[in-house]
């Protein structure tokens, strides 16, 4: 049975959701878009937008400088690699990641 998105978001911790401001290629702001955290490693977080089509957003912190880079992932192999690092295959590259229950919600509510 699909869950109501508004109810789900109401009970999702703030640390597991964010709002993105999307822009057109010419720089005009379009509309805010909700996104859920679905995977996390020590240096990266992977969000997925809730609007259609769904988009993957990587939030990457540089280990040396601490600078943050935010980028939409267009290549699904990058998404797959981050999910593997986060725990689909257990411990990877010496660090344990986290897969969030938000992923299950998205699978159940396409």
MMTF fields as JSON, N, C-alpha, C and O atoms, coordinates in Angstrom:
{
  "mmtfVersion": "1.0.0",
  "mmtfProducer": "UNKNOWN",
  "numBonds": 439,
  "numAtoms": 440,
  "numGroups": 110,
  "numChains": 1,
  "numModels": 1,
  "chainsPerModel": [1],
  "groupsPerChain": [110],
  "chainIdList": ["A"],
  "bondAtomList": [4, 2, 8, 6, 12, 10, 16, 14, 20, 18, 24, 22, 28, 26, 32, 30, 36, 34, 40, 38, 44, 42, 48, 46, 52, 50, 56, 54, 60, 58, 64, 62, 68, 66, 72, 70, 76, 74, 80, 78, 84, 82, 88, 86, 92, 90, 96, 94, 100, 98, 104, 102, 108, 106, 112, 110, 116, 114, 120, 118, 124, 122, 128, 126, 132, 130, 136, 134, 140, 138, 144, 142, 148, 146, 152, 150, 156, 154, 160, 158, 164, 162, 168, 166, 172, 170, 176, 174, 180, 178, 184, 182, 188, 186, 192, 190, 196, 194, 200, 198, 204, 202, 208, 206, 212, 210, 216, 214, 220, 218, 224, 222, 228, 226, 232, 230, 236, 234, 240, 238, 244, 242, 248, 246, 252, 250, 256, 254, 260, 258, 264, 262, 268, 266, 272, 270, 276, 274, 280, 278, 284, 282, 288, 286, 292, 290, 296, 294, 300, 298, 304, 302, 308, 306, 312, 310, 316, 314, 320, 318, 324, 322, 328, 326, 332, 330, 336, 334, 340, 338, 344, 342, 348, 346, 352, 350, 356, 354, 360, 358, 364, 362, 368, 366, 372, 370, 376, 374, 380, 378, 384, 382, 388, 386, 392, 390, 396, 394, 400, 398, 404, 402, 408, 406, 412, 410, 416, 414, 420, 418, 424, 422, 428, 426, 432, 430, 436, 434],
  "bondOrderList": [1, 1, 1, 1, 1, 1, 1, 1, 1, 1, 1, 1, 1, 1, 1, 1, 1, 1, 1, 1, 1, 1, 1, 1, 1, 1, 1, 1, 1, 1, 1, 1, 1, 1, 1, 1, 1, 1, 1, 1, 1, 1, 1, 1, 1, 1, 1, 1, 1, 1, 1, 1, 1, 1, 1, 1, 1, 1, 1, 1, 1, 1, 1, 1, 1, 1, 1, 1, 1, 1, 1, 1, 1, 1, 1, 1, 1, 1, 1, 1, 1, 1, 1, 1, 1, 1, 1, 1, 1, 1, 1, 1, 1, 1, 1, 1, 1, 1, 1, 1, 1, 1, 1, 1, 1, 1, 1, 1, 1],
  "groupList": [{"groupName": "UNK", "atomNameList": ["N", "CA", "C", "O"], "elementList": ["N", "C", "C", "O"], "formalChargeList": [0, 0, 0, 0], "bondAtomList": [1, 0, 2, 1, 3, 2], "bondOrderList": [1, 1, 2], "singleLetterCode": "X", "chemCompType": "L-PEPTIDE LINKING"}],
  "groupTypeList": [0, 0, 0, 0, 0, 0, 0, 0, 0, 0, 0, 0, 0, 0, 0, 0, 0, 0, 0, 0, 0, 0, 0, 0, 0, 0, 0, 0, 0, 0, 0, 0, 0, 0, 0, 0, 0, 0, 0, 0, 0, 0, 0, 0, 0, 0, 0, 0, 0, 0, 0, 0, 0, 0, 0, 0, 0, 0, 0, 0, 0, 0, 0, 0, 0, 0, 0, 0, 0, 0, 0, 0, 0, 0, 0, 0, 0, 0, 0, 0, 0, 0, 0, 0, 0, 0, 0, 0, 0, 0, 0, 0, 0, 0, 0, 0, 0, 0, 0, 0, 0, 0, 0, 0, 0, 0, 0, 0, 0, 0],
  "groupIdList": [1, 2, 3, 4, 5, 6, 7, 8, 9, 10, 11, 12, 13, 14, 15, 16, 17, 18, 19, 20, 21, 22, 23, 24, 25, 26, 27, 28, 29, 30, 31, 32, 33, 34, 35, 36, 37, 38, 39, 40, 41, 42, 43, 44, 45, 46, 47, 48, 49, 50, 51, 52, 53, 54, 55, 56, 57, 58, 59, 60, 61, 62, 63, 64, 65, 66, 67, 68, 69, 70, 71, 72, 73, 74, 75, 76, 77, 78, 79, 80, 81, 82, 83, 84, 85, 86, 87, 88, 89, 90, 91, 92, 93, 94, 95, 96, 97, 98, 99, 100, 101, 102, 103, 104, 105, 106, 107, 108, 109, 110],
  "secStructList": [7, 7, 7, 7, 2, 2, 2, 2, 2, 2, 2, 1, 7, 4, 4, 4, 3, 3, 3, 3, 3, 3, 3, 7, 6, 6, 1, 7, 3, 3, 3, 3, 3, 3, 3, 3, 3, 3, 3, 3, 7, 1, 1, 3, 3, 3, 3, 3, 3, 1, 1, 1, 1, 7, 7, 3, 3, 3, 3, 3, 3, 7, 6, 6, 6, 7, 7, 3, 3, 3, 3, 3, 3, 7, 7, 2, 2, 2, 2, 2, 2, 2, 2, 0, 0, 0, 0, 0, 6, 1, 1, 5, 6, 6, 5, 7, 7, 3, 3, 7, 6, 2, 2, 2, 2, 2, 2, 2, 7, 7],
  "xCoordList": [0.847, 0.0, 0.89, 1.725, 0.731, 1.544, 1.281, 0.164, 2.333, 2.223, 1.996, 2.459, 1.297, 1.065, 2.369, 2.954, 2.826, 4.092, 4.112, 5.107, 3.053, 3.018, 3.193, 3.929, 2.521, 2.654, 4.065, 4.64, 4.618, 5.976, 6.972, 7.814, 6.887, 7.809, 7.654, 8.633, 6.439, 6.199, 6.951, 7.387, 7.101, 7.758, 9.215, 9.868, 9.726, 11.127, 11.987, 11.667, 13.074, 13.947, 14.498, 14.771, 14.654, 15.145, 16.501, 16.785, 17.343, 18.665, 18.595, 19.594, 17.428, 17.285, 16.515, 16.187, 16.225, 15.518, 16.069, 16.645, 15.883, 16.336, 15.44, 14.683, 15.527, 14.803, 15.828, 16.71, 15.708, 16.614, 15.913, 14.709, 16.655, 16.128, 16.661, 17.871, 15.783, 16.199, 16.214, 15.432, 17.126, 17.283, 17.236, 17.639, 16.742, 16.76, 18.181, 18.975, 18.516, 19.866, 20.245, 21.426, 19.254, 19.57, 19.636, 19.778, 19.533, 19.732, 18.485, 18.585, 17.295, 16.058, 15.685, 15.753, 15.294, 14.841, 13.491, 12.627, 13.307, 12.043, 11.165, 10.268, 11.384, 10.552, 11.381, 12.317, 11.033, 11.745, 11.321, 10.182, 12.237, 12.004, 12.459, 13.579, 11.602, 11.946, 12.879, 12.746, 13.827, 14.73, 14.963, 14.97, 15.155, 15.399, 16.796, 17.297, 17.422, 18.719, 18.511, 17.729, 19.213, 19.031, 20.295, 20.216, 21.465, 22.7, 23.733, 23.726, 24.633, 25.656, 26.898, 26.816, 28.054, 29.333, 29.983, 29.362, 31.223, 31.906, 32.034, 31.953, 32.234, 32.478, 31.383, 31.41, 30.421, 29.389, 27.992, 27.778, 27.042, 25.619, 24.965, 25.342, 23.982, 23.25, 21.788, 21.141, 21.269, 19.867, 19.17, 19.804, 17.848, 17.04, 15.845, 15.213, 15.551, 14.425, 13.119, 13.083, 12.059, 10.766, 9.89, 8.886, 10.25, 9.483, 9.885, 10.956, 9.037, 9.316, 9.869, 9.312, 10.915, 11.697, 12.597, 13.054, 12.841, 13.694, 15.138, 15.609, 15.828, 17.229, 18.055, 17.58, 19.289, 20.211, 21.167, 21.712, 21.366, 22.236, 23.293, 22.967, 24.564, 25.664, 26.181, 26.407, 26.365, 26.925, 28.245, 28.253, 29.362, 30.671, 31.561, 31.719, 32.144, 33.067, 34.486, 34.771, 35.376, 36.771, 37.446, 37.356, 38.119, 38.742, 39.853, 40.072, 40.558, 41.689, 41.282, 41.723, 40.445, 40.111, 38.795, 38.573, 37.921, 36.619, 35.615, 34.471, 36.033, 35.122, 34.05, 34.29, 32.86, 31.723, 31.434, 31.413, 31.209, 30.806, 29.444, 29.252, 28.498, 27.153, 26.951, 27.176, 26.519, 26.411, 25.301, 25.143, 24.525, 23.548, 24.303, 25.149, 24.002, 24.637, 23.79, 22.601, 24.395, 23.686, 24.025, 23.278, 25.144, 25.593, 25.201, 25.682, 24.323, 23.826, 24.931, 24.767, 26.039, 27.124, 27.697, 28.159, 27.671, 28.11, 27.146, 27.573, 25.849, 24.833, 25.031, 25.025, 25.203, 25.391, 26.637, 26.609, 27.72, 28.958, 28.761, 29.257, 28.043, 27.805, 26.911, 27.136, 25.903, 25.044, 25.852, 25.655, 26.759, 27.611, 28.501, 28.642, 29.108, 29.959, 29.175, 29.724, 27.892, 27.07, 26.558, 25.983, 26.75, 26.37, 25.675, 25.354, 25.424, 24.788, 25.672, 25.171, 26.988, 27.919, 28.618, 29.661, 28.067, 28.71, 29.825, 29.714, 30.894, 32.007, 32.771, 33.109, 33.042, 33.698, 34.777, 34.534, 35.949, 37.07, 37.333, 37.73, 37.117, 37.447, 36.477, 36.763, 35.341, 34.39, 32.987, 32.633, 32.21, 30.833, 29.913, 30.03, 29.018, 28.059, 26.69, 26.518, 25.722, 24.351, 23.414, 23.528, 22.493, 21.386, 20.155, 19.891, 19.411, 18.283, 16.972, 16.798, 16.045, 14.72, 13.976, 12.995, 14.439, 13.827, 13.901, 13.028, 14.937, 15.074, 13.912, 13.382, 13.52, 12.382, 11.094, 10.286, 10.903, 9.724, 9.664, 8.605, 10.789, 10.819, 10.547, 9.905, 11.031, 10.777, 9.301, 8.754, 8.668, 7.261, 6.32, 5.16, 6.827, 5.984, 6.657, 7.179, 6.652, 7.337, 6.701, 7.174],
  "yCoordList": [-1.179, 0.0, 1.238, 1.389, 2.125, 3.338, 4.241, 4.325, 4.901, 5.852, 7.247, 7.569, 8.054, 9.438, 10.221, 10.182, 10.929, 11.648, 12.694, 12.809, 13.443, 14.487, 13.881, 14.423, 12.761, 12.092, 11.564, 11.68, 10.976, 10.442, 11.549, 11.387, 12.679, 13.79, 14.374, 14.813, 14.381, 14.912, 14.099, 14.646, 12.799, 11.927, 11.624, 10.859, 12.211, 12.018, 13.039, 14.227, 12.598, 13.549, 14.616, 14.339, 15.828, 16.936, 16.624, 17.076, 15.853, 15.522, 14.618, 14.456, 14.024, 13.095, 13.686, 12.969, 14.98, 15.599, 16.996, 17.607, 17.483, 18.824, 19.374, 18.631, 20.664, 21.305, 21.917, 22.659, 21.606, 22.135, 23.226, 23.147, 24.237, 25.251, 24.921, 24.963, 24.594, 24.237, 25.478, 26.409, 25.469, 26.601, 26.133, 25.013, 26.996, 26.715, 26.98, 27.603, 26.519, 26.762, 28.245, 28.584, 29.128, 30.559, 31.219, 32.438, 30.418, 30.945, 31.355, 31.838, 31.175, 31.538, 30.44, 29.253, 30.847, 29.88, 29.33, 30.082, 28.034, 27.437, 27.221, 28.027, 26.197, 25.901, 25.091, 24.391, 25.191, 24.366, 22.908, 22.615, 22.011, 20.587, 19.834, 20.033, 18.976, 18.161, 17.033, 16.493, 16.673, 15.556, 14.793, 15.373, 13.478, 12.609, 12.034, 11.687, 11.934, 11.287, 9.783, 9.218, 9.122, 7.68, 6.891, 5.693, 7.536, 6.826, 7.823, 8.993, 7.332, 8.212, 7.417, 6.335, 7.968, 7.44, 8.545, 9.572, 8.331, 9.326, 10.667, 11.721, 10.632, 11.871, 12.251, 13.351, 11.359, 11.655, 11.367, 10.484, 12.143, 11.897, 11.841, 12.582, 10.96, 10.838, 11.132, 10.449, 12.157, 12.544, 12.187, 12.093, 11.988, 11.799, 12.747, 12.865, 13.414, 14.344, 13.567, 12.443, 14.155, 13.486, 13.808, 13.133, 14.819, 15.163, 14.266, 13.659, 14.184, 13.385, 14.29, 15.368, 13.924, 12.712, 12.864, 13.962, 11.763, 11.798, 12.046, 11.537, 12.837, 13.162, 12.831, 12.948, 12.42, 12.095, 13.25, 13.811, 13.599, 14.709, 14.198, 13.619, 14.412, 14.005, 15.223, 16.279, 15.069, 16.089, 15.501, 14.601, 16.003, 15.411, 16.397, 17.545, 15.936, 16.757, 16.267, 15.078, 17.174, 16.833, 16.488, 17.255, 15.343, 14.871, 15.796, 15.929, 16.44, 17.288, 18.712, 19.254, 19.318, 20.728, 20.948, 22.016, 19.937, 20.098, 20.831, 21.032, 21.238, 21.931, 20.974, 19.777, 21.523, 20.712, 20.982, 22.129, 19.896, 20.003, 19.331, 18.204, 20.027, 19.489, 19.36, 20.306, 18.166, 17.914, 16.916, 15.931, 17.173, 16.193, 15.088, 15.368, 13.846, 12.712, 12.3, 12.012, 12.272, 11.897, 10.474, 9.848, 9.968, 8.622, 7.676, 7.812, 6.716, 5.836, 4.99, 4.518, 4.787, 4.015, 4.754, 4.118, 6.09, 6.865, 6.66, 6.532, 6.629, 6.39, 4.995, 4.822, 4.021, 2.639, 2.499, 1.788, 3.166, 3.105, 3.701, 3.152, 4.816, 5.429, 4.543, 4.431, 3.915, 2.996, 1.804, 1.357, 1.288, 0.18, 0.617, -0.106, 1.804, 2.321, 2.501, 2.35, 2.823, 3.103, 1.847, 1.937, 0.693, -0.489, -1.594, -2.614, -1.447, -2.543, -3.789, -4.913, -3.582, -4.699, -4.783, -5.426, -4.151, -4.167, -3.141, -2.068, -3.462, -2.527, -2.46, -3.489, -1.238, -1.016, 0.035, 1.065, -0.21, 0.732, 1.114, 2.244, 0.187, 0.422, 1.29, 1.644, 1.649, 2.464, 1.894, 1.316, 2.067, 1.59, 2.75, 3.824, 2.543, 3.578, 3.247, 2.284, 4.06, 3.904, 3.982, 4.885, 3.037, 3.141, 3.49, 2.852, 4.466, 4.959, 4.3, 3.863, 4.233, 3.672, 4.476, 3.995, 5.698, 6.514, 5.807, 5.988, 5.006, 4.256, 3.287, 3.14, 2.635, 1.715, 2.465, 1.979, 3.647, 4.454, 4.756, 4.634, 5.146, 5.502, 4.283, 4.403, 3.128, 1.908, 1.522, 1.01, 1.772, 1.416, 2.429, 2.123, 3.638, 4.729, 5.371, 6.481, 4.686, 5.215, 6.489, 7.043],
  "zCoordList": [0.0, 0.0, 0.0, 0.892, -0.977, -1.024, 0.184, 0.695, 0.613, 1.711, 1.153, 0.059, 1.892, 1.512, 1.707, 2.789, 0.674, 0.725, 1.832, 2.549, 1.982, 3.015, 4.402, 5.227, 4.664, 5.966, 6.166, 7.248, 5.094, 5.184, 5.501, 6.384, 4.789, 5.02, 6.416, 7.019, 6.927, 8.264, 9.323, 10.336, 9.083, 10.059, 9.72, 10.43, 8.65, 8.274, 9.014, 9.006, 9.653, 10.36, 9.408, 8.24, 9.922, 9.094, 8.466, 7.357, 9.165, 8.636, 7.412, 6.711, 7.142, 6.019, 4.843, 3.898, 4.89, 3.766, 3.544, 4.445, 2.341, 2.006, 0.908, 0.284, 0.678, -0.415, -1.349, -0.917, -2.629, -3.638, -4.419, -4.66, -4.812, -5.719, -7.099, -7.318, -8.031, -9.38, -10.27, -10.079, -11.249, -12.156, -13.604, -13.921, -14.472, -15.904, -16.414, -15.709, -17.629, -18.16, -18.236, -18.163, -18.381, -18.447, -17.066, -16.969, -16.0, -14.656, -13.903, -12.776, -14.5, -13.799, -12.813, -13.132, -11.621, -10.623, -11.053, -11.502, -10.92, -11.312, -10.091, -9.841, -9.347, -8.188, -7.194, -7.579, -5.933, -4.951, -5.097, -5.461, -4.812, -5.0, -3.755, -3.284, -3.223, -2.064, -2.486, -3.584, -1.614, -1.878, -0.58, 0.505, -0.712, 0.441, 0.386, -0.683, 1.551, 1.684, 1.594, 2.359, 0.652, 0.532, 0.84, 1.109, 0.807, 1.12, 1.622, 1.241, 2.497, 3.045, 3.399, 3.98, 3.039, 3.499, 4.32, 4.594, 4.708, 5.539, 4.818, 5.449, 3.499, 2.758, 1.766, 1.214, 1.532, 0.539, 1.055, 1.886, 0.534, 0.761, -0.609, -1.517, -0.754, -2.004, -1.738, -0.944, -2.407, -2.298, -3.599, -4.65, -3.519, -4.721, -4.625, -3.575, -5.728, -5.73, -5.785, -6.286, -5.277, -5.226, -6.426, -6.655, -7.189, -8.378, -9.535, -9.516, -10.528, -11.71, -12.805, -13.012, -13.508, -13.286, -12.064, -11.748, -11.392, -10.209, -10.622, -11.639, -9.812, -10.088, -8.862, -7.732, -9.086, -8.001, -7.781, -8.732, -6.521, -6.155, -5.189, -4.153, -5.531, -4.656, -3.904, -4.495, -2.608, -1.728, -1.245, -0.405, -1.772, -1.508, -0.763, -1.18, 0.348, 1.144, 0.871, 1.018, 0.476, 0.217, 1.545, 2.504, 1.606, 2.848, 3.324, 4.528, 2.393, 2.774, 3.125, 4.138, 2.293, 2.484, 3.227, 3.799, 3.218, 3.853, 2.983, 3.391, 1.774, 0.869, 0.373, 0.215, 0.128, -0.312, -1.781, -2.227, -2.525, -3.918, -4.057, -3.601, -4.69, -4.909, -6.406, -7.161, -6.83, -8.261, -8.544, -7.822, -9.606, -10.067, -10.797, -11.646, -10.473, -11.131, -12.326, -12.183, -13.49, -14.703, -15.125, -15.877, -14.643, -14.982, -13.844, -12.718, -14.151, -13.096, -12.47, -11.345, -13.155, -12.546, -11.335, -10.387, -11.356, -10.196, -9.026, -7.879, -9.322, -8.296, -7.707, -6.488, -8.565, -8.144, -7.266, -6.262, -7.636, -6.856, -5.462, -4.478, -5.376, -4.074, -3.205, -1.999, -3.805, -3.057, -2.547, -1.417, -3.376, -2.94, -1.789, -0.802, -1.907, -0.841, 0.452, 1.543, 0.327, 1.502, 2.19, 3.274, 1.595, 2.329, 1.587, 2.195, 0.296, -0.414, -0.374, -0.345, -0.373, -0.314, 1.043, 1.155, 2.065, 3.389, 3.441, 2.847, 4.144, 4.29, 2.975, 2.389, 2.515, 1.232, 1.424, 2.053, 0.899, 1.025, 2.477, 2.759, 3.389, 4.785, 5.555, 6.698, 4.978, 5.726, 5.583, 4.556, 6.617, 6.596, 6.273, 6.864, 5.358, 4.997, 5.553, 6.301, 5.175, 5.668, 4.47, 3.642, 4.382, 3.438, 4.249, 5.268, 3.83, 4.608, 4.219, 3.082, 5.181, 4.92, 3.851, 3.284, 3.577, 2.526, 1.178, 0.329, 0.983, -0.259, -0.429, -1.53, 0.642, 0.595, 0.247, -0.544, 0.839, 0.534, -0.965, -1.581, -1.547, -2.955, -3.845, -4.888, -3.431, -4.201, -4.157, -5.134, -3.019, -2.86, -3.49, -3.767, -3.715, -4.242, -5.45, -5.347, -6.594, -7.777, -8.315, -9.308]
}
